[in-house]
Amino acid sequence: MSHTMVITEPKSFVVIPPPPTTTTTAANSYRFYRSMIGFGVSFSGRSDGTINRCIMNIFDLKAPLSKNPRDGVKTTDTVVDATRNLYFRLFVPSVDQDANMPVIIYFHGGGFAYLQANSIASDDLCRRICKETGAVIVSVNYRLTPEHKYPCQYDDGFDVVKFIDDNTNTTNSGILNLPSNANLKQCFIAGDSAGGNVAHHVAVKACEHELRNVELIGLIAIQPFFGGEERTDSEIRLADGPVLSVKGSDRLWKMFLPEGSDRDHPACNVFGPKSVDNISRLKFPATMVVVGGVDPLHDWQIKYYEGLKKCGKETYLIEYPNAFHSFYGVPELEDSALAMQELKYFVSKLLHSPEENGT
C-alpha cells in the first residue's frame, strides 16, 4: 500500500505507511534512552506512590539553551510564574524568514509525572518540529503529578496561553521573546502522550475563553494519553506492550486523577459516561490524531478521533500499524520521519486553507 492515500472526504483521512525499518544505531540509541528513563522511573518511585525527584533528575538528562543555533534552531526560556516553575522554552528557526511564522504551543509527554520542557527528549522533539515546520515552538514546562494532581497541568497550560495573549502588542511584548514575524493568528496547540491529553483540555479552555490576540487554528495530538474503566481490545492484546504497559498507565492515572476518581473521569475519558459534551458548541480547532498499532492506548485514541467527528469537528487520523508508544521520539525510525512529514503537511494545509486566507 502506498504511503499517501487520496483524500476525498475533508473531515477525515487515514494514512497507513509500510512497516518501519530500523537500524542498529537507532535501536541502540533508543534502547539507551529508554533504559535511562526506565531506571529513573524504577529507582525514583516510592512505595507510597510518590516520586523521589532528586533520583529521577539524575536519569532525566537536561538540554542546555542554544542561543547560538544548533541544528538550525535557537532556544530561550521565558518565566511565566517562578513560584510554580512555570516557564516555556522557545524554539525559533535560525534562518531569517520574511513570511509570517505560525506558533505551536507544545506540551511534553511523560504521563503527567515525568520529564520537563528542558529534558533532552522534549528538547530534541521540539527542535525537530521547529526545523521541519518552520514554526515557532512554545514548549510549556508544567507542574508534575503526584505533587500536583489534576487540574494543575491544564491550569498551567492555559495560563501560558493567557500570558502570551495578554503580553502581545503591549509594552510588555518583549518579555515573550517571540520574533516579530511570529503570527499568533496562526496558532496551534500540540502535545505527545500525556501532553496530547493536556493539549486537548487546554484547547477546550482556550475555546471557552475570549482570547484577544491568540487564534487557535489547529490541534496536534500525538498518541494522546486517554483511557477509561473499560478494557479495550488493544489494552488486552498489548497489556505488556513495549514502552508502556496497561499496569503502568493505570498507575499514572491514579497518580494524576483526584482522590476517589476512576478512569471514567472526564480528564481521562473525554467522551465517556461522566463527560459533558462541551465541544459541539465550541469553535474547536481542526485536529490531527496520530496513533500507533502497537500502542495499548490505540483504541482510546481512535475513540477520541471518532468522538471529535461525532461532534462535527474537522478531524484527521494518521495511523502507523507497526508503531509503538513514543515511536515519534526516535528520528532514525521510518515511521517517525513520516510522522514529521504528516505534521508539516497538516500545518501547511491549515495555513493555506481558504478560511485562513479569508476567502
N, C-alpha and C positions, 0 to 999 in steps of 0.2 A: 504494500500500500504506500502511495506517495505521502510525503510529509504534509503537504498543504492540500486541503480539500476545497472544492469550490463552494463558496458561501452564497446560498440563495435565500436564507432566512435571516433578516437583520437582527433578530432577537437572540440568536444563539448560534454557536458553531463549535465543533469538536475537532481538534487536531490530534491525530494518532500517528506518531512517528514510528519508524522502525526501532527494534530493540537497541539500547545503547551499547556502545563498546567502551571498554576500559583499557587503560594502560597500566603497567606496573608502577609507574610514577604516581598516577592518580590514586591507585589502590593504596600504595604505601603512605602517601601524604594524608589521605583521608583517614586511614587506619590510625595514624599517629595523632591527628587532631581529635578523632572520636575517643581515642584512648585517654588523652589528656582531660577532656571534658568528663568522660566516664569515671576516671579516677577521682576527679574533683567532686562529682556528684556522690560517689560512693563514700569517700572519706569525709566529706563535709556534712553528711546527713546525720542528724541526732535521732535517738530513739523516740523523742517526744515530737518529732515531725518538724523541728526547726533546722536551720542550716548554719553551720559554722562558716561565716563569711571569710574569716582570715584564711582558713584552709582552702575554700573554694577559689579565692583570689590567686592563690599560688598556681593553680592549674588553668585559670581563666586568663590567658595571656592578653595583654592590652597593646593596642596600636598607638604609637605617638602621633601627634598632629603633624601634618605635612604642609606647612605654609609655603614651602618650595614644592613645586609639582612632583608627584610620584605617580607613575602610570597615567600621566595626563590629567591628574586631579589634585586640587589643593583643598585643605581642610582647615577649619577653625571651629572653636567651641564657643557657644553663647549661653550664658547662665540666665535661666528664667526665674528660678526660686532656689537660692542656695540652701535654705532651711530643709528642703527635701531632696537636695542634689538633683534638681530638675534642670536639665540643660539639653541643648541639641548640638549635634556635630553637623556642620555644614560642609557638603561636598560640592565643589564648583569646578567645572571643566577649566583646565588651564589655558586652552586655546580660546582666544578672543572671538566672540560671536557677535555679529551685527544684529542678528534677529533676536526676538524675544525668546527667553528660555523658560520652559514650563518648570513648575516646582512640584516635587514629590515629597510629601511628609511621610516618613518611614518609621515603622515600629518593628524592632528586632524580635526574634523568636527566643525560646528558652523556657517555655512552659510557665510563664509569668514569674518564675523563680530564679532563673539563671541568665547569665550574660548581661552585657551592658552595651551602650552605644559605642563605647571605645574598645570593646572586645575585638580581638583580631578577626573573628568570624564575621561579626557585624560590620566592621570597618571594610573588610575585603569585599563583602557582598554589595554594600552601598557604593563602593568605589567602582565596581563593575557596572552597576546600574547607571551610575552617573556617566561613565565613559560610553556605555552602549547607547543611551537615550539622548545624551546631551542636555539632560535636565539637571537642575539644582536639587540636591537631596538634603532634606532636613531630617536627620536621624535622631529620634527622641530617646533620651535616657529617662525612663520612667521608673518609679519605685517597684520593688520586687516583693513577692509573697514568700514566706508566710508572715514576714514582719508587717507587710502592708497588703491586706486582703482586698478583695472586691469592695468598692469600685475604684480604688486608688489609681489603678493603671489607666482606666478610662478618664478619670478626672485629670490626671497628669497630661494625657494625650490631648484632651480638649483645651486645657489651659495653654498648651503650646500653640494650638491653632488660634486661640483668642489673643495670645501675646503677639503673634505675627500680625493678626488682623488689627489690633489696637495700635501697633507701632509702625504701621505702614503709612507713608505720606504724612508723617508728623515730624515735629522737631526731634523726636527720638528714633527716627527710622534708621539712623546709623548704627544703633546697637544690634540690629538684626544681622549685619554684615552681608546682607544679600546684594548681589551685583545689581547694578542699575537697570539691567535689561531682564531681570527675573520677573516673570509675568504671573502674578498671583491670581489673575483671572483665568489662568490655565493651570489649576492646582489639582493634584492627585493625592489620595491617601493610600498608603500601601503597607504591607507587612507580611512576614512569613511566620508560619506556625502560630504560636500564641500571639505574635504580632499581627497576624491576619485577623484574629479574633478582635484584638484591640482596635485595629483599623476599621472594622465594621461598626463597632459600637461608637467610636469617635465620629465616624461619618454620620451616624444617626443623630448624635448630639449636635453636630455641626449643622445638619439639615433642619433641626428644630430651632436653631438659633439664627437670628438675623445678622449675618456677617456683612461687614461693610466693604472690605477690600479683598477678602479671600473668596474665590468662587470654585467650588469643587466640581470637577467635570468627570472624574474617574476614580474608581476604587480597584486596587490590585491586591487580591487575596491569594497568596502563595501557600498552598497546602494549609489552609487555616485550621486552627485548633478549635473544633466544635465537638459536641458529644451529647449524650443523653442516657437515661436509665436503660433503655432498650439496648440489647446487644445486636449489632448489625452483622451481616454476613462477613464483611471484611474484618471486623473485630474478632469474630470466631475463627476465621480462617488464618488470620495473621496475629493471633494473640501474643506470640513471641516474635513479632516482626523485627526486622533489622532496625537499629537505631531507637525505635520507640515501641514499647510493649503496651498492651492494654492495662496491665497492672501498674505500669509507670504512669500512664495517662490518668488513671483513676486516682493515684496518689497526688498528682499535680492538681487535679480538680478539687480534691479535699483540702489541699493547702490554700487554694485560691478562693473558693466559694464561701459565703457567710456560714457561720456555725449553724448546723441543723438543716442546711440545704442539701438537696440531692442534685444529680446531674441534669435534671429537667429544669433547673433554674434558667431563666431567660438569658443569662450571660453565657451559658454553655449550650443550651438547646434553643436557638433563636427562633425557630419555628415550631417549638414543641407545645405540649398541652398547657404549660404555665405561661406561655408568651402571649402578648397582646400585639395585634397587627397594627404597628405604628409606622410601617414602611409604605404601605399602599398610598397613604395620603401625602407622603413626602416627595419632594423632588430629589429622589435618591440618584446618585451618580451612576453612570454606566459601570458595570463591574466585570472584571476578568477573574475567573477562579481557576487556579492551577491545581491539578490533582495527580497523584501517582498511584499506579495499580498495586504496588507492594507496600502501601501505607495502611495501617489499621484504621486510620481516620478517613479512608477513601469514601466510604458510604455516607458519612456525616457531611463531607464536603459536597458530595453530589446532592444531598438533601438541601444544603444551603443554596446551591445553584438553582435547584428546582423551586425552592421557596421564593427566591427573588423573581423567578419567571412568573410564578403564580400571582405575585404582587404586581405584575405588569411592568417590571423593570428590565432595562436593556442589560442583558447578561451574556457573557461569553465563557465557554468552558474549554480549557486546554488540558488534555489528558495524555499522560505518558504511562502506558501499561506496565512497563518494567521498572518504574522509578520508585525508590524507597523514600521514606520521610527524610526531608532535608537534602535531597539529591542536588538541589539547586546550588548548594554551597560548595560543590566540587566542580570547579570550572573545567577540569580535564574530561569530565563525562560529556558524551554527546548530547544527552537529554538536557543537561544544564545549559549548554551553549544554545540549544534550540529554544529553551525557555526564555533566555535573554533576548533572542530574536523575536519571539512572540510578544514579550513585554514591550520591546521597542516598537513593534508593529501596532500594538494596542494604543500606546501613547500617541504615535503618529496619526493613527486613524481618527482619534478623538480631536486632535489638534486641527485636523483638516476637514472635519465634518461640516456640513452646511450650517448646522445650528451654531457651531463655534465661530464660523466665519460671518455669521449674521445674515445668512441667506435662507 
